[in-house]
């Protein structure tokens, strides 16, 4: 088979087609993803009051050996809300702000670090990927939090005024300021405190009138994850005993099974609800004698049923399979032909 090399014209056409496809399909997919992330953040903002600031940190990098780290895995909550898989990222949600309810902090680009660790997203790329318009660098995180809980405006020049954070400032001045962190289960007194607990203690030492609450119950990812898993199991085909692929039935773990409501002693799990329906199996094929008879002739080895093979009397001249027998000489054939049938039978039994 001869494969011709593509010409410059065909390569140019392929490149143009790929660029057009990326230009048309890329924004649609990115827009749908941004809308999904936006809906998740809005759902969390609705559960917070005007005087609360929620902070979500990215997962820290883990050292494998010396200057080699493990493969980075983003914090599940931050990835769920921002969709950003990059180290040193902080998401801040402020329902008390007028327009800047969603603020994200990322690390600054560094040419030397990017030479070894790869590209760092710019502020424009972060906005395009997450849908968050207010993007600051990581060095501005502490000044931003300090300014907010001191009931002041952030990022303004001398002489400028704004009403962006008026609702939040009023709550803080009234002593109703709150800080929501993703704390999770409380560690034991003898255990070492996680980094978020250490940061919360330092914050309370400086802003002792602000209450620190746990935002874990607010960010509920379990229902969405359960629906996605259920949808995957519904769409994935299941193999049957006959080798055919059958569509899976959609199963709701919160509703009774198809057989009726769950009673005492019954199990309402995925295995009992998605059990395969009974199928009519085809009859088993007729077994050949090849696997069971080693002395059958080649003509009947693959066509004779097992019952006929076991009941048939083997001839004394048939040799076991795999053992060669020498062909009789012409003189032996003549002497064998001259022997009567009765004497031949006695000779065979004597041998």
C-alpha atoms as a printed R data frame, in Angstrom:
    type eleno elety resid chain resno       x       y      z
1   ATOM     1    CA   UNK     A     1   0.000   0.000  0.000
2   ATOM     2    CA   UNK     A     2   1.484   3.310 -1.134
3   ATOM     3    CA   UNK     A     3   0.740   6.405  0.952
4   ATOM     4    CA   UNK     A     4   1.375   9.705 -0.727
5   ATOM     5    CA   UNK     A     5   2.786  12.618  1.238
6   ATOM     6    CA   UNK     A     6   0.378  15.526  1.746
7   ATOM     7    CA   UNK     A     7   1.062  18.562 -0.343
8   ATOM     8    CA   UNK     A     8   1.410  22.103  0.961
9   ATOM     9    CA   UNK     A     9  -2.054  22.977 -0.329
10  ATOM    10    CA   UNK     A    10  -3.714  20.116  1.527
11  ATOM    11    CA   UNK     A    11  -1.822  20.966  4.717
12  ATOM    12    CA   UNK     A    12  -2.906  24.572  4.430
13  ATOM    13    CA   UNK     A    13  -6.514  23.502  4.011
14  ATOM    14    CA   UNK     A    14  -6.323  21.206  7.024
15  ATOM    15    CA   UNK     A    15  -4.869  23.974  9.203
16  ATOM    16    CA   UNK     A    16  -7.544  26.444  8.122
17  ATOM    17    CA   UNK     A    17 -10.297  23.884  8.763
18  ATOM    18    CA   UNK     A    18  -8.907  23.147 12.230
19  ATOM    19    CA   UNK     A    19  -8.740  26.840 13.109
20  ATOM    20    CA   UNK     A    20 -12.302  27.405 11.944
21  ATOM    21    CA   UNK     A    21 -13.518  24.422 13.947
22  ATOM    22    CA   UNK     A    22 -11.737  25.618 17.087
23  ATOM    23    CA   UNK     A    23 -13.097  29.140 16.613
24  ATOM    24    CA   UNK     A    24 -16.681  27.934 16.261
25  ATOM    25    CA   UNK     A    25 -16.802  25.071 18.783
26  ATOM    26    CA   UNK     A    26 -14.473  26.476 21.476
27  ATOM    27    CA   UNK     A    27 -16.511  29.463 22.688
28  ATOM    28    CA   UNK     A    28 -19.722  27.437 22.827
29  ATOM    29    CA   UNK     A    29 -18.192  24.789 25.038
30  ATOM    30    CA   UNK     A    30 -16.393  27.366 27.209
31  ATOM    31    CA   UNK     A    31 -19.588  29.364 27.607
32  ATOM    32    CA   UNK     A    32 -21.538  26.326 28.805
33  ATOM    33    CA   UNK     A    33 -18.796  25.483 31.299
34  ATOM    34    CA   UNK     A    34 -18.662  29.047 32.583
35  ATOM    35    CA   UNK     A    35 -22.433  29.100 33.026
36  ATOM    36    CA   UNK     A    36 -22.257  25.903 35.059
37  ATOM    37    CA   UNK     A    37 -19.534  27.334 37.320
38  ATOM    38    CA   UNK     A    38 -21.455  30.574 37.671
39  ATOM    39    CA   UNK     A    39 -24.593  28.721 38.738
40  ATOM    40    CA   UNK     A    40 -22.634  26.861 41.422
41  ATOM    41    CA   UNK     A    41 -21.199  30.065 42.863
42  ATOM    42    CA   UNK     A    42 -24.576  31.789 42.801
43  ATOM    43    CA   UNK     A    43 -26.062  28.860 44.712
44  ATOM    44    CA   UNK     A    44 -23.436  29.325 47.438
45  ATOM    45    CA   UNK     A    45 -23.853  33.111 47.514
46  ATOM    46    CA   UNK     A    46 -27.573  32.756 48.156
47  ATOM    47    CA   UNK     A    47 -26.840  30.825 51.363
48  ATOM    48    CA   UNK     A    48 -24.551  33.551 52.759
49  ATOM    49    CA   UNK     A    49 -25.643  36.821 54.321
50  ATOM    50    CA   UNK     A    50 -24.357  40.286 53.439
51  ATOM    51    CA   UNK     A    51 -21.780  40.363 56.248
52  ATOM    52    CA   UNK     A    52 -20.062  37.064 55.372
53  ATOM    53    CA   UNK     A    53 -16.892  36.522 53.370
54  ATOM    54    CA   UNK     A    54 -16.207  32.982 52.165
55  ATOM    55    CA   UNK     A    55 -12.651  31.920 51.324
56  ATOM    56    CA   UNK     A    56 -11.591  28.758 49.490
57  ATOM    57    CA   UNK     A    57  -7.896  27.901 49.115
58  ATOM    58    CA   UNK     A    58  -6.273  25.702 46.522
59  ATOM    59    CA   UNK     A    59  -4.598  22.469 47.575
60  ATOM    60    CA   UNK     A    60  -0.915  22.733 48.482
61  ATOM    61    CA   UNK     A    61   1.760  20.994 46.452
62  ATOM    62    CA   UNK     A    62   3.122  17.810 48.021
63  ATOM    63    CA   UNK     A    63   6.844  17.046 47.888
64  ATOM    64    CA   UNK     A    64   7.756  13.603 46.603
65  ATOM    65    CA   UNK     A    65  11.534  13.753 46.910
66  ATOM    66    CA   UNK     A    66  13.839  16.765 47.325
67  ATOM    67    CA   UNK     A    67  12.763  19.127 44.512
68  ATOM    68    CA   UNK     A    68  10.277  16.716 42.879
69  ATOM    69    CA   UNK     A    69   6.584  17.036 43.737
70  ATOM    70    CA   UNK     A    70   3.716  14.663 43.327
71  ATOM    71    CA   UNK     A    71   1.367  15.206 40.438
72  ATOM    72    CA   UNK     A    72  -0.766  18.151 41.468
73  ATOM    73    CA   UNK     A    73  -4.404  17.622 42.381
74  ATOM    74    CA   UNK     A    74  -6.633  20.625 42.970
75  ATOM    75    CA   UNK     A    75  -8.881  20.972 46.013
76  ATOM    76    CA   UNK     A    76 -12.276  19.503 45.152
77  ATOM    77    CA   UNK     A    77 -14.268  22.473 46.485
78  ATOM    78    CA   UNK     A    78 -12.237  25.074 44.626
79  ATOM    79    CA   UNK     A    79 -12.331  23.014 41.454
80  ATOM    80    CA   UNK     A    80 -16.090  22.691 41.843
81  ATOM    81    CA   UNK     A    81 -16.623  26.438 42.238
82  ATOM    82    CA   UNK     A    82 -13.934  27.931 39.983
83  ATOM    83    CA   UNK     A    83 -12.864  25.114 37.661
84  ATOM    84    CA   UNK     A    84  -9.240  26.237 37.928
85  ATOM    85    CA   UNK     A    85  -6.539  23.570 38.267
86  ATOM    86    CA   UNK     A    86  -3.608  25.755 39.297
87  ATOM    87    CA   UNK     A    87  -1.601  26.064 42.481
88  ATOM    88    CA   UNK     A    88  -1.663  29.145 44.724
89  ATOM    89    CA   UNK     A    89  -5.229  30.131 43.954
90  ATOM    90    CA   UNK     A    90  -7.742  31.681 46.381
91  ATOM    91    CA   UNK     A    91 -11.444  32.234 45.735
92  ATOM    92    CA   UNK     A    92 -13.376  34.860 47.729
93  ATOM    93    CA   UNK     A    93 -17.179  35.147 47.651
94  ATOM    94    CA   UNK     A    94 -18.811  38.303 49.044
95  ATOM    95    CA   UNK     A    95 -22.597  38.552 48.796
96  ATOM    96    CA   UNK     A    96 -22.444  42.009 50.429
97  ATOM    97    CA   UNK     A    97 -20.610  43.545 47.451
98  ATOM    98    CA   UNK     A    98 -22.541  45.380 44.773
99  ATOM    99    CA   UNK     A    99 -20.871  43.954 41.645
100 ATOM   100    CA   UNK     A   100 -17.631  42.283 42.782
101 ATOM   101    CA   UNK     A   101 -19.263  39.361 44.541
102 ATOM   102    CA   UNK     A   102 -16.705  36.922 43.103
103 ATOM   103    CA   UNK     A   103 -12.996  37.660 43.483
104 ATOM   104    CA   UNK     A   104 -10.159  35.288 42.663
105 ATOM   105    CA   UNK     A   105  -6.457  35.618 43.487
106 ATOM   106    CA   UNK     A   106  -3.798  33.895 41.377
107 ATOM   107    CA   UNK     A   107  -0.022  33.899 41.372
108 ATOM   108    CA   UNK     A   108   1.907  36.272 39.177
109 ATOM   109    CA   UNK     A   109   3.561  35.000 36.005
110 ATOM   110    CA   UNK     A   110   7.241  34.185 36.429
111 ATOM   111    CA   UNK     A   111   9.364  33.391 33.392
112 ATOM   112    CA   UNK     A   112  11.945  31.380 35.333
113 ATOM   113    CA   UNK     A   113   9.337  29.281 37.139
114 ATOM   114    CA   UNK     A   114   7.353  28.745 33.967
115 ATOM   115    CA   UNK     A   115  10.521  27.475 32.268
116 ATOM   116    CA   UNK     A   116  10.575  24.534 34.703
117 ATOM   117    CA   UNK     A   117   6.954  24.107 35.788
118 ATOM   118    CA   UNK     A   118   4.971  25.171 32.749
119 ATOM   119    CA   UNK     A   119   2.710  28.051 31.836
120 ATOM   120    CA   UNK     A   120   0.997  30.179 34.489
121 ATOM   121    CA   UNK     A   121  -2.408  31.555 33.596
122 ATOM   122    CA   UNK     A   122  -2.667  35.285 33.100
123 ATOM   123    CA   UNK     A   123  -5.536  37.324 34.516
124 ATOM   124    CA   UNK     A   124  -7.253  37.361 31.131
125 ATOM   125    CA   UNK     A   125  -6.945  33.579 30.846
126 ATOM   126    CA   UNK     A   126  -8.303  33.127 34.368
127 ATOM   127    CA   UNK     A   127 -11.347  35.239 33.504
128 ATOM   128    CA   UNK     A   128 -11.895  33.312 30.289
129 ATOM   129    CA   UNK     A   129 -11.684  29.956 32.077
130 ATOM   130    CA   UNK     A   130 -13.603  30.696 35.275
131 ATOM   131    CA   UNK     A   131 -15.973  33.486 34.244
132 ATOM   132    CA   UNK     A   132 -14.816  35.635 37.211
133 ATOM   133    CA   UNK     A   133 -14.121  39.189 36.106
134 ATOM   134    CA   UNK     A   134 -12.361  40.468 39.255
135 ATOM   135    CA   UNK     A   135  -8.894  38.899 39.290
136 ATOM   136    CA   UNK     A   136  -6.052  40.000 41.566
137 ATOM   137    CA   UNK     A   137  -2.586  38.662 42.141
138 ATOM   138    CA   UNK     A   138  -1.871  36.556 45.216
139 ATOM   139    CA   UNK     A   139   0.167  39.282 46.944
140 ATOM   140    CA   UNK     A   140  -2.998  41.397 47.211
141 ATOM   141    CA   UNK     A   141  -4.999  38.802 49.170
142 ATOM   142    CA   UNK     A   142  -4.027  39.816 52.715
143 ATOM   143    CA   UNK     A   143  -4.367  43.573 52.038
144 ATOM   144    CA   UNK     A   144  -7.805  42.895 50.537
145 ATOM   145    CA   UNK     A   145  -9.057  40.905 53.551
146 ATOM   146    CA   UNK     A   146  -7.548  43.360 56.028
147 ATOM   147    CA   UNK     A   147  -9.151  46.303 54.259
148 ATOM   148    CA   UNK     A   148 -12.545  44.618 54.036
149 ATOM   149    CA   UNK     A   149 -12.795  43.730 57.747
150 ATOM   150    CA   UNK     A   150 -11.566  47.200 58.683
151 ATOM   151    CA   UNK     A   151 -14.646  48.538 56.852
152 ATOM   152    CA   UNK     A   152 -12.629  50.370 54.233
153 ATOM   153    CA   UNK     A   153 -12.508  50.473 50.457
154 ATOM   154    CA   UNK     A   154  -9.902  48.537 48.529
155 ATOM   155    CA   UNK     A   155  -7.976  49.523 45.434
156 ATOM   156    CA   UNK     A   156  -8.937  53.187 45.371
157 ATOM   157    CA   UNK     A   157  -6.660  56.114 44.800
158 ATOM   158    CA   UNK     A   158  -6.636  59.214 46.933
159 ATOM   159    CA   UNK     A   159  -9.786  61.186 46.459
160 ATOM   160    CA   UNK     A   160 -11.807  58.351 44.903
161 ATOM   161    CA   UNK     A   161 -15.008  57.065 46.465
162 ATOM   162    CA   UNK     A   162 -17.185  54.039 45.798
163 ATOM   163    CA   UNK     A   163 -20.306  52.358 47.107
164 ATOM   164    CA   UNK     A   164 -19.180  48.856 46.126
165 ATOM   165    CA   UNK     A   165 -18.843  47.478 49.653
166 ATOM   166    CA   UNK     A   166 -21.280  49.692 51.599
167 ATOM   167    CA   UNK     A   167 -23.596  46.806 52.570
168 ATOM   168    CA   UNK     A   168 -20.698  44.708 53.850
169 ATOM   169    CA   UNK     A   169 -19.150  47.632 55.736
170 ATOM   170    CA   UNK     A   170 -22.411  48.293 57.543
171 ATOM   171    CA   UNK     A   171 -22.588  44.669 58.714
172 ATOM   172    CA   UNK     A   172 -19.009  44.770 59.970
173 ATOM   173    CA   UNK     A   173 -19.559  48.045 61.847
174 ATOM   174    CA   UNK     A   174 -22.679  46.538 63.449
175 ATOM   175    CA   UNK     A   175 -20.639  43.555 64.708
176 ATOM   176    CA   UNK     A   176 -22.266  41.046 62.347
177 ATOM   177    CA   UNK     A   177 -19.206  40.255 60.257
178 ATOM   178    CA   UNK     A   178 -18.499  36.574 59.561
179 ATOM   179    CA   UNK     A   179 -15.726  34.588 57.946
180 ATOM   180    CA   UNK     A   180 -16.721  31.299 56.277
181 ATOM   181    CA   UNK     A   181 -13.928  28.782 55.731
182 ATOM   182    CA   UNK     A   182 -13.895  25.213 54.452
183 ATOM   183    CA   UNK     A   183 -12.900  23.660 57.777
184 ATOM   184    CA   UNK     A   184 -14.364  20.179 57.555
185 ATOM   185    CA   UNK     A   185 -14.154  17.657 60.435
186 ATOM   186    CA   UNK     A   186 -12.534  18.960 63.602
187 ATOM   187    CA   UNK     A   187  -9.115  17.452 64.396
188 ATOM   188    CA   UNK     A   188  -8.307  15.911 67.753
189 ATOM   189    CA   UNK     A   189  -6.512  18.038 70.388
190 ATOM   190    CA   UNK     A   190  -3.335  16.005 69.970
191 ATOM   191    CA   UNK     A   191  -3.302  16.292 66.178
192 ATOM   192    CA   UNK     A   192  -1.508  18.988 64.263
193 ATOM   193    CA   UNK     A   193  -3.795  21.755 63.050
194 ATOM   194    CA   UNK     A   194  -4.306  22.062 59.285
195 ATOM   195    CA   UNK     A   195  -3.174  25.245 57.577
196 ATOM   196    CA   UNK     A   196  -6.693  26.644 57.340
197 ATOM   197    CA   UNK     A   197  -7.111  26.307 61.138
198 ATOM   198    CA   UNK     A   198  -3.800  28.059 61.749
199 ATOM   199    CA   UNK     A   199  -4.832  30.902 59.462
200 ATOM   200    CA   UNK     A   200  -8.239  31.167 61.170
201 ATOM   201    CA   UNK     A   201  -6.596  31.449 64.602
202 ATOM   202    CA   UNK     A   202  -4.338  34.240 63.374
203 ATOM   203    CA   UNK     A   203  -7.342  36.004 61.898
204 ATOM   204    CA   UNK     A   204  -9.333  35.840 65.149
205 ATOM   205    CA   UNK     A   205  -6.387  37.250 67.083
206 ATOM   206    CA   UNK     A   206  -6.610  40.382 64.946
207 ATOM   207    CA   UNK     A   207 -10.355  40.591 64.270
208 ATOM   208    CA   UNK     A   208 -11.758  39.156 67.487
209 ATOM   209    CA   UNK     A   209 -15.248  40.525 66.832
210 ATOM   210    CA   UNK     A   210 -15.685  38.462 63.655
211 ATOM   211    CA   UNK     A   211 -17.216  34.970 63.894
212 ATOM   212    CA   UNK     A   212 -15.572  32.107 62.025
213 ATOM   213    CA   UNK     A   213 -17.991  29.538 60.573
214 ATOM   214    CA   UNK     A   214 -17.658  26.335 58.577
215 ATOM   215    CA   UNK     A   215 -18.648  26.614 54.907
216 ATOM   216    CA   UNK     A   216 -18.470  22.892 54.213
217 ATOM   217    CA   UNK     A   217 -22.224  22.314 54.653
218 ATOM   218    CA   UNK     A   218 -22.924  25.160 52.227
219 ATOM   219    CA   UNK     A   219 -20.855  23.758 49.383
220 ATOM   220    CA   UNK     A   220 -22.749  20.551 48.727
221 ATOM   221    CA   UNK     A   221 -21.249  18.616 45.854
222 ATOM   222    CA   UNK     A   222 -22.769  15.211 46.683
223 ATOM   223    CA   UNK     A   223 -26.106  15.566 44.836
224 ATOM   224    CA   UNK     A   224 -24.477  16.729 41.616
225 ATOM   225    CA   UNK     A   225 -21.877  13.977 41.822
226 ATOM   226    CA   UNK     A   226 -24.542  11.346 42.493
227 ATOM   227    CA   UNK     A   227 -26.577  12.530 39.512
228 ATOM   228    CA   UNK     A   228 -23.543  12.413 37.223
229 ATOM   229    CA   UNK     A   229 -22.649   8.913 38.376
230 ATOM   230    CA   UNK     A   230 -26.253   7.778 37.952
231 ATOM   231    CA   UNK     A   231 -26.350   9.265 34.448
232 ATOM   232    CA   UNK     A   232 -23.081   7.501 33.569
233 ATOM   233    CA   UNK     A   233 -24.422   4.170 34.788
234 ATOM   234    CA   UNK     A   234 -27.650   4.726 32.866
235 ATOM   235    CA   UNK     A   235 -25.956   5.486 29.567
236 ATOM   236    CA   UNK     A   236 -23.282   2.810 29.815
237 ATOM   237    CA   UNK     A   237 -24.362  -0.452 28.098
238 ATOM   238    CA   UNK     A   238 -24.299  -3.644 30.106
239 ATOM   239    CA   UNK     A   239 -23.240  -7.018 28.684
240 ATOM   240    CA   UNK     A   240 -25.710  -9.876 28.798
241 ATOM   241    CA   UNK     A   241 -25.058 -13.610 29.121
242 ATOM   242    CA   UNK     A   242 -25.441 -14.097 25.384
243 ATOM   243    CA   UNK     A   243 -22.816 -11.453 24.600
244 ATOM   244    CA   UNK     A   244 -25.236  -8.733 23.464
245 ATOM   245    CA   UNK     A   245 -25.024  -5.198 24.904
246 ATOM   246    CA   UNK     A   246 -28.258  -4.084 26.548
247 ATOM   247    CA   UNK     A   247 -29.094  -0.515 27.687
248 ATOM   248    CA   UNK     A   248 -29.078   0.021 31.417
249 ATOM   249    CA   UNK     A   249 -32.227   1.076 33.214
250 ATOM   250    CA   UNK     A   250 -32.189   4.342 35.077
251 ATOM   251    CA   UNK     A   251 -32.325   3.738 38.805
252 ATOM   252    CA   UNK     A   252 -33.294   6.274 41.431
253 ATOM   253    CA   UNK     A   253 -31.843   5.507 44.849
254 ATOM   254    CA   UNK     A   254 -34.432   7.707 46.519
255 ATOM   255    CA   UNK     A   255 -37.484   6.054 44.955
256 ATOM   256    CA   UNK     A   256 -38.904   2.526 45.280
257 ATOM   257    CA   UNK     A   257 -37.719  -0.097 42.885
258 ATOM   258    CA   UNK     A   258 -39.710  -1.415 39.969
259 ATOM   259    CA   UNK     A   259 -40.941  -4.314 42.071
260 ATOM   260    CA   UNK     A   260 -42.731  -2.044 44.531
261 ATOM   261    CA   UNK     A   261 -41.974  -0.170 47.730
262 ATOM   262    CA   UNK     A   262 -39.152  -1.401 49.871
263 ATOM   263    CA   UNK     A   263 -40.337  -3.403 52.823
264 ATOM   264    CA   UNK     A   264 -38.654  -4.751 55.880
265 ATOM   265    CA   UNK     A   265 -35.733  -6.988 55.062
266 ATOM   266    CA   UNK     A   266 -35.502  -5.853 51.421
267 ATOM   267    CA   UNK     A   267 -32.494  -4.113 49.918
268 ATOM   268    CA   UNK     A   268 -32.869  -0.949 47.877
269 ATOM   269    CA   UNK     A   269 -29.424  -0.682 46.368
270 ATOM   270    CA   UNK     A   270 -28.080  -0.339 42.853
271 ATOM   271    CA   UNK     A   271 -27.505  -4.060 42.422
272 ATOM   272    CA   UNK     A   272 -31.039  -5.123 43.308
273 ATOM   273    CA   UNK     A   273 -32.621  -2.306 41.312
274 ATOM   274    CA   UNK     A   274 -30.505  -2.758 38.203
275 ATOM   275    CA   UNK     A   275 -30.594  -6.533 38.084
276 ATOM   276    CA   UNK     A   276 -30.582  -8.010 34.609
277 ATOM   277    CA   UNK     A   277 -33.956  -9.270 33.392
278 ATOM   278    CA   UNK     A   278 -34.230 -13.011 32.755
279 ATOM   279    CA   UNK     A   279 -33.145 -13.911 29.255
280 ATOM   280    CA   UNK     A   280 -33.869 -16.948 27.126
281 ATOM   281    CA   UNK     A   281 -30.520 -18.609 26.702
282 ATOM   282    CA   UNK     A   282 -29.955 -20.563 23.479
283 ATOM   283    CA   UNK     A   283 -29.576 -24.333 23.779
284 ATOM   284    CA   UNK     A   284 -26.080 -25.567 24.427
285 ATOM   285    CA   UNK     A   285 -24.293 -26.739 21.279
286 ATOM   286    CA   UNK     A   286 -23.714 -30.462 20.747
287 ATOM   287    CA   UNK     A   287 -20.383 -31.437 22.207
288 ATOM   288    CA   UNK     A   288 -17.899 -32.957 19.851
289 ATOM   289    CA   UNK     A   289 -15.861 -36.044 20.619
290 ATOM   290    CA   UNK     A   290 -12.548 -34.310 20.020
291 ATOM   291    CA   UNK     A   291 -12.187 -33.248 23.646
292 ATOM   292    CA   UNK     A   292 -13.263 -36.609 25.102
293 ATOM   293    CA   UNK     A   293 -12.170 -39.323 22.644
294 ATOM   294    CA   UNK     A   294  -8.538 -39.713 21.711
295 ATOM   295    CA   UNK     A   295  -8.977 -42.944 19.717
296 ATOM   296    CA   UNK     A   296 -11.734 -41.929 17.345
297 ATOM   297    CA   UNK     A   297 -11.048 -41.859 13.649
298 ATOM   298    CA   UNK     A   298 -10.472 -38.496 11.898
299 ATOM   299    CA   UNK     A   299 -13.745 -38.822 10.001
300 ATOM   300    CA   UNK     A   300 -15.876 -38.986 13.162
301 ATOM   301    CA   UNK     A   301 -13.704 -36.920 15.476
302 ATOM   302    CA   UNK     A   302 -15.583 -33.619 15.077
303 ATOM   303    CA   UNK     A   303 -19.068 -34.804 14.092
304 ATOM   304    CA   UNK     A   304 -19.921 -37.773 16.304
305 ATOM   305    CA   UNK     A   305 -21.832 -36.937 19.505
306 ATOM   306    CA   UNK     A   306 -20.404 -37.902 22.854
307 ATOM   307    CA   UNK     A   307 -22.978 -40.643 23.504
308 ATOM   308    CA   UNK     A   308 -22.243 -42.454 20.237
309 ATOM   309    CA   UNK     A   309 -18.494 -42.158 20.779
310 ATOM   310    CA   UNK     A   310 -18.553 -43.699 24.246
311 ATOM   311    CA   UNK     A   311 -20.903 -46.535 23.192
312 ATOM   312    CA   UNK     A   312 -18.972 -47.450 20.040
313 ATOM   313    CA   UNK     A   313 -16.567 -50.407 20.358
314 ATOM   314    CA   UNK     A   314 -13.094 -49.416 19.382
315 ATOM   315    CA   UNK     A   315 -11.456 -51.652 16.803
316 ATOM   316    CA   UNK     A   316  -8.336 -53.489 17.997
317 ATOM   317    CA   UNK     A   317  -6.321 -52.084 15.110
318 ATOM   318    CA   UNK     A   318  -7.005 -48.428 16.012
319 ATOM   319    CA   UNK     A   319  -4.025 -46.845 17.711
320 ATOM   320    CA   UNK     A   320  -4.167 -44.125 20.348
321 ATOM   321    CA   UNK     A   321  -3.950 -40.570 19.132
322 ATOM   322    CA   UNK     A   322  -0.443 -39.236 18.904
323 ATOM   323    CA   UNK     A   323   1.146 -42.721 18.560
324 ATOM   324    CA   UNK     A   324   2.284 -43.791 15.098
325 ATOM   325    CA   UNK     A   325   1.978 -47.345 13.826
326 ATOM   326    CA   UNK     A   326   4.054 -48.772 11.006
327 ATOM   327    CA   UNK     A   327   2.216 -49.812  7.849
328 ATOM   328    CA   UNK     A   328   2.088 -53.636  7.355
329 ATOM   329    CA   UNK     A   329   4.305 -55.139  4.682
330 ATOM   330    CA   UNK     A   330   2.807 -56.781  1.537
331 ATOM   331    CA   UNK     A   331   3.684 -60.249  2.860
332 ATOM   332    CA   UNK     A   332   1.935 -59.597  6.143
333 ATOM   333    CA   UNK     A   333  -1.148 -58.381  4.293
334 ATOM   334    CA   UNK     A   334  -1.317 -61.613  2.257
335 ATOM   335    CA   UNK     A   335  -0.855 -63.800  5.322
336 ATOM   336    CA   UNK     A   336  -3.499 -61.820  7.171
337 ATOM   337    CA   UNK     A   337  -5.926 -62.194  4.284
338 ATOM   338    CA   UNK     A   338  -5.376 -65.995  4.160
339 ATOM   339    CA   UNK     A   339  -6.271 -66.492  7.818
340 ATOM   340    CA   UNK     A   340  -9.935 -67.391  8.462
341 ATOM   341    CA   UNK     A   341 -12.189 -64.983 10.346
342 ATOM   342    CA   UNK     A   342 -12.427 -67.160 13.452
343 ATOM   343    CA   UNK     A   343  -8.654 -67.687 13.683
344 ATOM   344    CA   UNK     A   344  -8.098 -63.959 13.093
345 ATOM   345    CA   UNK     A   345 -10.311 -63.131 16.068
346 ATOM   346    CA   UNK     A   346  -8.396 -65.590 18.297
347 ATOM   347    CA   UNK     A   347  -5.091 -64.086 17.176
348 ATOM   348    CA   UNK     A   348  -6.314 -60.605 17.979
349 ATOM   349    CA   UNK     A   349  -7.513 -61.636 21.437
350 ATOM   350    CA   UNK     A   350  -4.267 -63.511 22.141
351 ATOM   351    CA   UNK     A   351  -2.196 -60.497 21.156
